[in-house]
Amino acid sequence: MDSVKHFLQFKDFTRAEFDHLFARSRWIKGQFKSYRKYWPLSDRTLVMIFEKASTRTRLSFEAGMQQLGGSAIYLNSRDSQLQRGESVEDAAQVISRMSDVVMIRTFEQAMIERFAAHSRVPVINGLTNEYHPCQIVADIFTFIEHRGPIQGKTVAWIGDSNNVCNTWLQAAEVLDFNVHVSTPPGYEVEPARAGLYGTDHFEFYADPMEAARGADLVTTDVWTSMGFEAENDERRRHFADWQVDVDMMRAAGRESLFMHCLPVHRGEEVEAAVIDGGQSVVWDEAENRMHTQKALLEYLLLGRVETPESK
């Protein structure tokens, strides 16, 4: 099973592989926008396992798989034997014999790593406490659509050093751009948790305004991620000065983009005038989850498919 290709962290793929995914995403999105049928995954089945609630992940994977001609099956851990004590390893053996690819949205990264180690088919990380690689693939593709290559650019992460932040840091290493991170005291990046062991692409700023100054992209997430709801009131107090507002976007510059992985709490992590303003590309970003994941599914199941333009 070691020969099976999985996508469990952003760093699982090389820069060349991501360049291919971005090219395929652009072509596949073009087919969708032109109402041209593209069914390379006819008779293939995606199993989606959810232990965490989801809107965008389920919709983007399920719709995307159907648009590629395949089918998608939704499994919630509450409705499966995983909730009743079946081991992850046994579940992986069974599920991977009845499907062609598996996407898992769960809590601990260790769970998805264990599942992949015993799976006969590719496994995709739909989100864990540590990483959210599919989101960052979509974010970078969205940046490329609007501003061109991300290499050498600067991304400002404002807020909690959560799974999305961790993945941005991995992406910077793979694709050669810079990340400015600003968090409140006590919420700093943990290098080991982010999968970093010394990097030239990450810089921490105590002042969020300085982190955003001159950045090509400013991005954030909710102050309280799933699983930390008991800390909500405390986090609101600690993060009050880390809201992305109009002044911060002005410091970033007129050409800077704003992103948010959604769902959003307007008036908390971002001012309504920013997410609803002209620099915001959050709706393109949300849609692009579907197109980039279609490219990912194609690559994991069929290998490298050349786009007509590149032949």
N, C-alpha and C positions, 0 to 999 in steps of 0.2 A: 504493500500500500504506500510505500515511501515515494513511488513514482507518480502518484496522483498529485496534480497541481491544485493547491488551495489558495484562498485569499483571506487570511486571518488577521494580518496587519498590513499597513501600507508598504512597509519595507520588504514584504514578500515578493514584490515585483521590482524589476529593474527599470531604469529610465527608458530604455528602448521599448520595454513592454508597455509602459504608460504612454509613450508617444504613439504606439500602435493603437491603444485603447482610445486615445483622444481622436485620432484620425477616423477610427471606426465609429465612434460616437457621433462625430459630425456627419458621416455618410448615412448612418442608420437614422439619425434625427431628420435628415433631409428626405429620406424615404417616407417617414411618418408624416412630415409636413406636406408632402406632395401626394398623400393618399395612395402610395405605391406599396403593394403587399410585398413583404419580405419574410418568408417563413423558413429559415434555415434549421429551426429546431422542431420541425414537425415530428410528432410522436415522441418527443422528449418530455420528461416530467421533472418539475421542480417541487421539492418538498420544503415548506417554510415552517420552521419551528419557532414559536414565540413564547418566551417566558416574561417579556416586558411588553407593555402596551405599545401600540403603534398606529399611526395613520399613514404617513408618507412611505415608510418602509414596506408595509404590506401592499399598499396600492401600487407603488412603483414596481415592485417585483412581480406581483400578480398580473398587472396589466402588461408589463413589459414581456413576460414570458408568453402570454397569450398573443401579443403582437408579433412575436417571433414564430408563431405557429405551434407552440407547445402548450402544456397545461401546468397549472400550479395547484398544489394541495396545501391547505392551511391546517396546521396542527398547533393547538395551544397546549402547553404542558399540563394544564389543569384537566384536559380531556384525554390525556395519554397515560401510558404506564410509567412514564418518567415521574409523574406526580405520585405514583404508588410504589416507588422504590426500585423500579428497573434501573440497572446501572447504565450510565452514559455509554459505556463500551458496548454493551449488548444492544442498546437501542441503535447505535451507529451501524452495527453489523446488519441488523434487520432492515432499517430504513434505507441504507445504501444499496441493498439488494433489490429494492422495489422502486428505485428512482434513479435519475441521471445526475442530479445536482441537488445540494441541500444548502439552504440559507438558515442561519440561526441568529436570533436576537435574544440575548440572555444577559445574565449578570456577570459572572466571573469569566475572565478570559481562559482560565484553566479548563472550564467546562468545554468550550469550543475546541480547544487544543486536544483534549482527550477524545472528543467525538471524531475529529479529523484523523487522529492517529489510527482509528479503527474503521474508517469509512473507505469503501471501494470507489467512491465518486467524489468530485470536488465539493468542498465545503466553503461557504462564503460567510464572513462575519457581517451580519446585519446590524450589529451594535453590541458592545460589551461595556462593562464599567471602565475598562482601560482604553478602548479604541473604537473608532467609528470610521473605518477606511472608505466605505462606499460613499459616505457624505463628502469626504475631502476630494475624492475623485471627481464628484459632481461639481464641487466648488471650484476646483482648478480648471475644469473644462469650461465652466461659466466665465471665469476670468479670461481664459484664452479667447473665448468668443468675443468678449468686449474689449480686451486690451492686448491680445497677442501673447506670445510666450511668457511664462512666469519666471523663467530663469533670470536671476539677478535682481528680481523685484523684492519689495518689502511688504510683508503681511503683518499687521498689528492685531494681536489678540488681546482683547480687553475683558477682564472678568475672571471667572473661575478656571483653574487649571484642570479641566475635566478631560473626558475621553476625546472630545473633538480637538481640544488644544494639544493633547498628546499626539494625535494623528497629524496635525499640522506640522509639528516638530519633526516627525519622521519624514513627512513629505519634503520638507526643506532639505533634509539630508540627501534624499534620493534625487530630487529635481533641481537642486542648487539654487535656492532662493533664501531669503532671510526672514526670520520671525522675531518681532518685538513682542514680548509678553509683559503685561502689567496686571498684577493681581493684588488684592488687599493682603496685608501681613497675615501670615498663617495659612494662606491658600496658594503658596508658590508651587511651581512645577517640581515634581519629584523626578529627577533624571532617570532613575532605574525604572520607575513606573511608566515613563514615556518611552522606554526602550533606548535611551540615549546614554552613551558612555564617553562623553567628550565630544563637543561639536563646535564648529565655527559658524553655524547658521542660526544661532539662538542668542538673544540678548534680553536681559530682564530690566524693566524700568519700574521704579517705585511710583513714578508719576504717570498716570495713564495718558495725559495730554502729550507728554514727551514721547511715549511709545507710539502714538498715532501720528506725530508730526512728520509730514512728508511721506507717509506710507502710501503704497499703491492700492492697498486693500485694508479696510478696517472690518473686523468681524468679531462677533461675540455669541453668547448663548445665554440661556436662562441662568439666574444666579443659584437656583436650587435644582440640581439634576435629580432624576428618578432614583429613589432610594435614600435621599437626604431630606425628605419632606419635614422631618421633625426639627430640622435646623432652619426652617424657612424664615422665621422672625429674626433670628440672630443674623442670618446671612443678609437680610435686607438692611440691617444696620451697618454691617461691615462693608457691604458693596455699594453703599449710597453714592460714593464719589466715583464709582466706576461705570456710570451710565454713559453710553455713546450718545452724545447730543450734537446739536447743530454746531456748537463751538468746536467740538472735537473733530468733526468732519471738515470744518473750515481749516483747522490746523493741518489736517492730512492733505488738503488741497482739492481744487475743483475737479481734478481728473481721478481722484480716489473713488473706489467703489465701496459699497457697504453690503455685507452679507450676514445672514443669520440662518441657522439650520432649521429653525422653527420647531415647535410652536413658540410664539413670542409673547412676552408680557410687556405691552406698550406702557411706558411710564416707569418701568423698572430698569432692565438692562439696556434699553434703547428708547430714546425719545420718539414719539409718534411721527414727528416731522422728519426724522431721519429714515425710518423704515418705509414711510410712505412718500419719500422725496425722490428727487431726480437721480441721486447717486446710488440708490438702492436697486439691487438686482435680485432680490430674494425670490421673486416668483419665477424668474428664469432658472435660478439655482434649484428651486424645488422641482420644477419640471425636469431638469437635467438629471435628477436622480434616476428617472426612468430610462433615459437614453444611454447614460453611461453604464448602467447596470445591464442593459441589453447587450452592449458591447462586451461587458465582462462575462456574461453568460455565454455569448458566442465564442469568446476566446477560450474559456475553460472547457467547453464541450467540443469545439471544432478546431482549436488551435488557431494559428495565424491565418486569417482570411484577408486577402489583399483587396483594397478598395480600387475601383476602376481608375481613379485619378492617379494612383501610384504605380500602375502597371507600365 
